[in-house]
Every structure is written in structure tokens, then in C-alpha cells.
Amino acid sequence: MTNTRIIHHNFAYHGPASLDEALKLLTGSDVSLLAGGTDLINKMKLETAHPREVVYLGRLEELKEFSDRDGLDIGAMASMTVIERSKVVQAAYPCLYEAIHSVGGQQIRNMATLAGNIANASPAADGPPALMVLGAQVEIGRHGPEGRVEMRKIAVEDIFSGPGKTILEPGEMILRILVPAESAAGRADGRIRGSAFEKNARVKLDVAKASAAAFLEIRDGVCELVRVAAGSVAPVPLRAKTVESALKGEEINIDSIKAAAEKISEDIRPISDVRSTEKYRRQVMKVLVRDALLSAFERAKGGSGEKAAH
Ligand SMILES: Cc1cc2nc3c(=O)[nH]c(=O)nc-3n(C[C@H](O)[C@H](O)[C@H](O)COP(=O)(O)OP(=O)(O)OC[C@H]3O[C@@H](n4cnc5c(N)ncnc54)[C@H](O)[C@@H]3O)c2cc1C
């Protein structure tokens, strides 16, 4: 039986003091980045990951930077605790606050990063659905010619390629996560906006059986922009395009939201596993999507989005 207190295999540990050095180390073969370690260390103890080299990012101060002025700029090593304590995140990006706040316990969030949450690519991860409905992007870096850092940006919703898999190429790492200011809740340019995240888990500290995030932009009572994302109900977190099509351009009210949420079954591909059954996931997703949309609607109107009896 695996002893979960011990990492059995030998590996080289690096703690680079500059991003350049970290990216150079990443050009080696069989290298894993270590951020908060809340996924990677567990996998190494459980012997499902056996990197020959581990590159710890915790000495890179520039990756710990976090800004909530004019959108969110979240360094790859900013802890979830730093993000969830931001008053701007709590007020203007409530779906992200709710998603992060639902991750594990406080000790986990003190260590865990959003970049690690994305790169680990669990279909059940809580960060991605919230980031997807906010239209977030990741900035990716790699070691380029003459020591330059080559960078590219990609939408969070395009980064996942399968359970535990991303489109990141060998040598690439996530540097920052960027959330546009246009996704902030509130009133601007004659439009109102709101967002929310809902999760169903066996117990508070567990990962999701199913989750849903929603973002709404409304003008004169009509839904101009809607993004809905689902977690733990397909091999990757995904946008619920059928639900979105049912609401876009429509008058927004409790009835149109309920009707749209019923369509979530057409967007998802849940399985039965240790956490839940396909049937339950299909049922509960209708409720989660409905509640996320209703809370986003309430918040857009200036309410708290606290759960009412629907
Ligand atoms: C008790 C417990 C409860 C948990 N509950 C939840 C939960 O409710 N919801 C949830 O979503 N998750 C949960 N998790 C999983 C975990 O905490 C999160 O996925 C966390 O965000 C991972 O971040 P990290 O910084 O610890 O990543 P690490 O473990 O350091 O890394 C994870 C993976 O990402 C890679 N990586 C890290 N940083 C980068 C980067 N900058 N660029 C490219 N690749 C990178 C690593 O190489 C590794 O493969 C839980 C974990 C534990 C132990």
C-alpha cells in the first residue's frame, strides 16, 4: 500500500531565483513545475507523478504579483487566499470569489494557485468555469532565443485538451491570468452585469460532483451577453452553448432563465464515477445552472445574489 507521507522516487529539486532561470530549467526533459504543491506533491506521494526534476516557483516575486485595478492581473504564484481576500474580487467578480472560496480549506487556499488549478486540468477544478465565464486569458511564457521570454496568450476555455491535459507545450508555463474589466459586475454604458458560481460536492472540503458558473450582461431587460460554464460533467470544463443560445437576445426573467437551464443536458457529457452518477449529475446541473443564472441576474440588478427559494 502507498505510504502517503513519503515520496519514494528520487528527483532533482531546483529553486530558481529568476524567471529566466526557471524557463531555462523547464527546457529539460521530464520537468515538473511546483507552485503550491497541493496537487503535485499528492500525486508524487501517490506515485501517479514521477518527475525527474522539480522546479519550485516560490522564489519568483514577480509571479506573486496580484492587481485588481482595471481588471484582474493574477501572477502564477499568487495564492488563492490573496485573490479571495481582495474586496474588488468579492464585489466585482463574485463568481471567481465563490469558486476560489469553495476550494478545499483555508490551509489549501493559502498554498494553492489558480495557475496550478488550471495546469492540473482536472475536469472537476473550480477555478476554470468561473474564469471561463469572465472571459479570462492566460499568458504563457517559454525560454526564447538570446534569453528572451517568448509569450503568447490564450483564452482559459481553450487551454484544456482532456482530463489532466492542456495545450501547453513542453517548456511552456503559465505566467499570469488576466480577467478583463468588462466582466466586472455593476452598471456601465447602459448595461448591467453580474456573475455567480454554484457547486455541488459530497462534503464542504471535497471537489465538485458538478459545478456551474454564469455571467450575464443585460440592456433594457434583454440579455445581450451570456456565458455559462460547467465543471465535472465532461472530460474538460466547458461552455454551455445551448443554454447560452436559449438566453441570448431574449428578455431576461425567472421563466426564461429556468427554461434555458433545462437545456444543460444537451451541453454536457457526464459519467458515473466514485463521486456521483451520470443521472444525478444531469439532474443537479439543471439546478446549478438555474441558480447561477438567477444569482447573476440578481447581482446585475444590484442585489446580493444570495440564494432565494426559486
Ligand atoms: C485537501 C485538498 C482539497 C482540494 N479541494 C479542491 C477543490 O475543492 N477544488 C479544486 O478545484 N481543487 C481542489 N484541490 C486541488 C488543488 O488544491 C488545486 O488544483 C490547486 O489550485 C493547485 O494549485 P497548486 O499551486 O497547489 O498547484 P501544484 O500542485 O503546485 O501544481 C499542479 C500542476 O500544475 C502545474 N503547474 C503549477 N504551476 C504552473 C504554471 N505556472 N505553469 C504551468 N504549470 C504549472 C504543476 O507542474 C502540476 O502539474 C484540493 C487539493 C487538496 C489537497
The ligand as a MOL file (V3000), in Angstrom:
LIG
                    3D

  0  0  0     0  0            999 V3000
M  V30 BEGIN CTAB
M  V30 COUNTS 53 58 0 0 0
M  V30 BEGIN ATOM
M  V30 1 C -7.3920 18.5620 0.5600 0
M  V30 2 C -7.4980 19.1440 -0.8410 0
M  V30 3 C -8.6940 19.6990 -1.2370 0
M  V30 4 C -8.8120 20.2190 -2.5250 0
M  V30 5 N -10.0100 20.7640 -2.9060 0
M  V30 6 C -10.1450 21.2870 -4.1400 0
M  V30 7 C -11.3910 21.8580 -4.5360 0
M  V30 8 O -12.3720 21.8910 -3.7790 0
M  V30 9 N -11.4670 22.3800 -5.7940 0
M  V30 10 C -10.4090 22.3830 -6.6650 0
M  V30 11 O -10.5380 22.8830 -7.7750 0
M  V30 12 N -9.2060 21.8290 -6.3100 0
M  V30 13 C -9.0600 21.2860 -5.0760 0
M  V30 14 N -7.8640 20.7260 -4.7070 0
M  V30 15 C -6.7800 20.6540 -5.6960 0
M  V30 16 C -5.7240 21.7870 -5.6260 0
M  V30 17 O -5.6960 22.4260 -4.3770 0
M  V30 18 C -5.9180 22.8480 -6.7280 0
M  V30 19 O -5.9960 22.2710 -8.0150 0
M  V30 20 C -4.7970 23.9110 -6.6970 0
M  V30 21 O -5.2970 25.0770 -7.3060 0
M  V30 22 C -3.4950 23.5160 -7.3750 0
M  V30 23 O -2.5930 24.6170 -7.3000 0
M  V30 24 P -1.1070 24.4370 -6.7640 0
M  V30 25 O -0.4850 25.7910 -6.8060 0
M  V30 26 O -1.0870 23.7360 -5.4480 0
M  V30 27 O -0.5230 23.5040 -7.9100 0
M  V30 28 P 0.6740 22.4340 -7.8830 0
M  V30 29 O 0.2700 21.2180 -7.1270 0
M  V30 30 O 1.9540 23.0900 -7.4860 0
M  V30 31 O 0.7310 22.1100 -9.4390 0
M  V30 32 C -0.3440 21.4650 -10.0810 0
M  V30 33 C 0.0510 21.1760 -11.5330 0
M  V30 34 O 0.1740 22.3910 -12.2510 0
M  V30 35 C 1.4910 22.5490 -12.7730 0
M  V30 36 N 1.8040 23.9730 -12.6340 0
M  V30 37 C 1.8250 24.6940 -11.4800 0
M  V30 38 N 2.0750 25.9880 -11.7630 0
M  V30 39 C 2.2160 26.0830 -13.1110 0
M  V30 40 C 2.4720 27.1540 -14.0060 0
M  V30 41 N 2.6550 28.4110 -13.5920 0
M  V30 42 N 2.5250 26.8930 -15.3390 0
M  V30 43 C 2.3330 25.6360 -15.8040 0
M  V30 44 N 2.1010 24.5660 -14.9990 0
M  V30 45 C 2.0390 24.7990 -13.6740 0
M  V30 46 C 2.3600 21.6270 -11.9280 0
M  V30 47 O 3.5220 21.2120 -12.6190 0
M  V30 48 C 1.4020 20.4860 -11.6510 0
M  V30 49 O 1.3560 19.6210 -12.7580 0
M  V30 50 C -7.7040 20.1910 -3.4260 0
M  V30 51 C -6.4860 19.6360 -3.0080 0
M  V30 52 C -6.3810 19.1080 -1.7250 0
M  V30 53 C -5.0710 18.5120 -1.3060 0
M  V30 END ATOM
M  V30 BEGIN BOND
M  V30 1 1 1 2
M  V30 2 1 2 3
M  V30 3 2 2 52
M  V30 4 2 3 4
M  V30 5 1 4 5
M  V30 6 1 4 50
M  V30 7 2 5 6
M  V30 8 1 6 7
M  V30 9 1 6 13
M  V30 10 2 7 8
M  V30 11 1 7 9
M  V30 12 1 9 10
M  V30 13 2 10 11
M  V30 14 1 10 12
M  V30 15 2 12 13
M  V30 16 1 13 14
M  V30 17 1 14 15
M  V30 18 1 14 50
M  V30 19 1 15 16
M  V30 20 1 16 17
M  V30 21 1 16 18
M  V30 22 1 18 19
M  V30 23 1 18 20
M  V30 24 1 20 21
M  V30 25 1 20 22
M  V30 26 1 22 23
M  V30 27 1 23 24
M  V30 28 2 24 25
M  V30 29 1 24 26
M  V30 30 1 24 27
M  V30 31 1 27 28
M  V30 32 2 28 29
M  V30 33 1 28 30
M  V30 34 1 28 31
M  V30 35 1 31 32
M  V30 36 1 32 33
M  V30 37 1 33 34
M  V30 38 1 33 48
M  V30 39 1 34 35
M  V30 40 1 35 36
M  V30 41 1 35 46
M  V30 42 1 36 37
M  V30 43 1 36 45
M  V30 44 2 37 38
M  V30 45 1 38 39
M  V30 46 1 39 40
M  V30 47 2 39 45
M  V30 48 1 40 41
M  V30 49 2 40 42
M  V30 50 1 42 43
M  V30 51 2 43 44
M  V30 52 1 44 45
M  V30 53 1 46 47
M  V30 54 1 46 48
M  V30 55 1 48 49
M  V30 56 2 50 51
M  V30 57 1 51 52
M  V30 58 1 52 53
M  V30 END BOND
M  V30 END CTAB
M  END
